[in-house]
Amino acid sequence: MHATGLLLAAGAGRRMGRPKALMRDPDGTAWLTRSVRVLLEGGCEDVLVVLGASADQAERVLAEDWAGKAPSAVRVVRAERWSDGMSASLVAGLAELAELADGDAEVAVVHLVDLPDVGPGVVARLLAAATVGREADQVLARAAYGGVPGHPVLLGRAHWPMIAEQTHGDQGARRYLAGRAVTLLECGDLAGGADRDTPA
């Protein structure tokens, strides 16, 4: 199974006071770089990073943290309509994955840049369990924390066109997933799954 990480990092981070793609931990670790590594170390073959607000600066963060050049497995796409909300970032990412000449991803592993305690183990658990007994390109699955659905979310390739059609505003694929059988994999023993929206 070829899984591609789809990292959504396009927002302006208004409550944070700056784009989350530019945030760093007190020890200097960039949220952007950490999130890419989580996807790669969790089992994704490659990662597509969706940028929007302050995209030029965010690309420099990636380059700096990888000594001048991000790995070939990491690509960037810009969501031109990023200010429309998460849906614009998701649709831009899925469209890019579908159009890549060498794109053979069966599953997109959708992750968010502002989940600091979600590590590679969560991604690995999802990838290991979600496709058991089914075709990879048909899968719909997501991590849950204490029974509450969260991220990452696995979207099989067969669903991408319909998600792009039905996704609007700041809801991501929530509406599409709500009407379908989605495998929930409990990951509360690995992470809390809470996003960081404010400096506090």
C-alpha positions in Angstrom: 0.0 0.0 0.0 1.3 3.4 -1.0 0.3 6.0 1.6 1.1 9.7 1.1 1.0 12.1 4.0 -1.1 15.2 3.4 -0.1 17.9 5.9 -2.4 20.8 6.2 -0.5 23.9 7.2 -2.0 26.8 5.3 -4.0 28.8 7.9 -3.2 32.2 9.2 -3.4 31.1 12.9 -5.3 34.2 14.0 -5.8 33.0 17.5 -2.2 31.9 17.7 -1.0 35.3 16.5 0.9 33.9 13.5 0.7 31.1 11.0 1.2 27.7 12.7 3.5 26.7 9.9 6.0 29.2 11.4 5.7 28.1 15.0 8.5 26.5 17.0 8.7 24.8 20.4 10.8 26.4 23.1 13.7 24.0 22.1 13.5 25.4 18.5 11.7 22.4 16.9 9.6 23.7 14.0 6.0 22.4 14.1 6.1 22.1 10.4 9.2 19.9 10.3 8.1 17.7 13.2 4.7 17.1 11.5 6.5 16.0 8.3 8.7 13.7 10.2 5.8 12.1 12.0 4.2 11.2 8.7 7.4 9.8 7.2 8.5 7.9 10.3 4.9 6.6 10.7 5.1 4.8 7.4 4.1 7.3 4.7 6.1 7.0 1.5 6.1 10.7 0.9 4.5 13.9 2.2 2.7 16.7 0.4 2.7 19.9 2.5 -0.2 22.4 1.8 0.8 26.0 2.5 -1.0 29.3 2.3 -0.5 32.1 4.7 3.2 33.2 4.8 4.0 30.3 2.4 7.4 31.8 1.4 8.5 31.9 5.1 7.1 28.4 5.7 9.1 27.0 2.8 12.2 28.5 4.2 11.5 26.8 7.6 11.5 23.5 5.8 14.7 24.2 3.9 16.5 25.5 7.0 15.5 22.5 9.1 16.8 20.1 6.5 20.1 21.9 6.0 19.1 23.8 2.9 16.8 21.4 1.1 13.9 19.2 2.2 14.1 15.5 1.2 12.9 14.5 -2.2 10.0 12.7 -0.5 8.6 16.1 0.7 6.7 18.3 -1.8 4.9 21.6 -1.3 1.7 22.8 -2.9 0.1 26.2 -2.2 -3.6 26.5 -1.6 -4.4 29.8 -3.4 -7.8 30.1 -1.6 -6.4 29.1 1.8 -8.4 31.9 3.5 -11.6 30.1 2.7 -10.8 27.6 5.4 -9.5 24.0 5.9 -11.6 22.8 3.0 -9.6 24.8 0.5 -6.4 23.3 1.8 -7.7 19.8 1.7 -9.1 20.1 -1.8 -5.9 21.7 -3.1 -3.8 18.8 -1.6 -6.1 16.1 -2.9 -6.1 17.7 -6.3 -2.3 17.8 -6.4 -2.0 14.2 -5.3 -4.5 13.1 -8.0 -2.6 15.0 -10.7 1.0 14.1 -9.9 2.5 12.3 -12.9 4.2 9.8 -10.6 1.4 9.7 -8.0 0.4 6.2 -7.1 -0.8 6.9 -3.6 -3.7 4.7 -2.6 -4.3 6.4 0.7 -3.9 10.0 1.8 -3.0 10.4 5.5 -4.4 13.8 6.4 -2.6 15.4 9.3 -2.6 18.9 10.9 0.4 21.0 11.8 -0.9 21.9 15.2 -1.0 18.5 16.9 2.3 18.5 18.9 1.8 15.3 20.8 0.7 13.1 17.9 3.7 11.0 17.0 4.7 8.4 14.4 3.1 5.6 16.4 -0.4 7.0 15.7 0.2 7.1 12.0 1.7 3.6 12.1 -1.3 2.2 14.0 -3.7 3.7 11.5 -1.8 2.3 8.5 -1.4 -1.1 10.0 -5.0 -1.6 11.1 -7.2 0.5 8.8 -6.9 -1.6 5.6 -7.3 -5.0 7.1 -9.9 -6.9 5.0 -10.5 -4.1 2.5 -9.0 -2.4 -0.6 -6.7 0.4 0.4 -8.2 2.9 -2.0 -11.6 2.4 -0.3 -10.6 3.0 3.2 -12.0 5.7 5.5 -10.5 5.7 9.0 -9.3 8.1 11.7 -7.6 8.2 15.0 -9.7 8.6 18.1 -8.6 9.9 21.5 -10.8 8.7 24.4 -13.4 7.8 21.9 -13.4 11.3 20.3 -12.6 11.3 16.5 -9.5 13.3 15.6 -6.5 13.3 13.3 -4.8 11.8 11.4 -7.5 10.8 9.0 -7.0 8.1 6.2 -8.8 8.8 3.0 -8.7 6.1 0.3 -8.1 7.4 -3.2 -11.6 6.3 -4.4 -13.1 9.0 -2.1 -11.0 11.9 -3.2 -13.2 13.3 -6.0 -16.4 13.1 -3.9 -14.6 14.8 -0.9 -13.4 17.6 -3.2 -17.0 18.1 -4.4 -18.7 18.1 -1.0 -16.1 19.9 1.1 -16.7 23.6 1.9 -15.7 26.1 4.5 -13.7 25.3 7.6 -15.0 21.8 8.1 -12.5 19.7 6.1 -14.0 16.3 5.2 -16.2 16.2 8.3 -19.5 16.4 6.4 -18.5 13.7 3.9 -17.3 11.4 6.7 -20.4 11.9 8.8 -22.5 10.0 6.3 -20.2 7.0 5.9 -18.8 4.0 7.8 -15.5 5.3 9.2 -13.2 3.0 11.1 -12.2 4.6 14.4 -8.9 3.5 15.9 -8.4 4.4 19.5 -5.0 6.1 20.0 -5.5 7.7 23.4 -2.7 5.5 24.8 -0.3 7.1 22.4 -1.4 10.8 22.4 -3.9 13.3 23.6 -4.7 14.5 20.1 -5.5 18.1 21.1 -4.7 20.9 18.7 -2.9 24.1 19.8 -4.9 27.2 18.8 -3.4 29.8 21.2 0.1 30.5 22.6 -1.1 29.3 26.0 
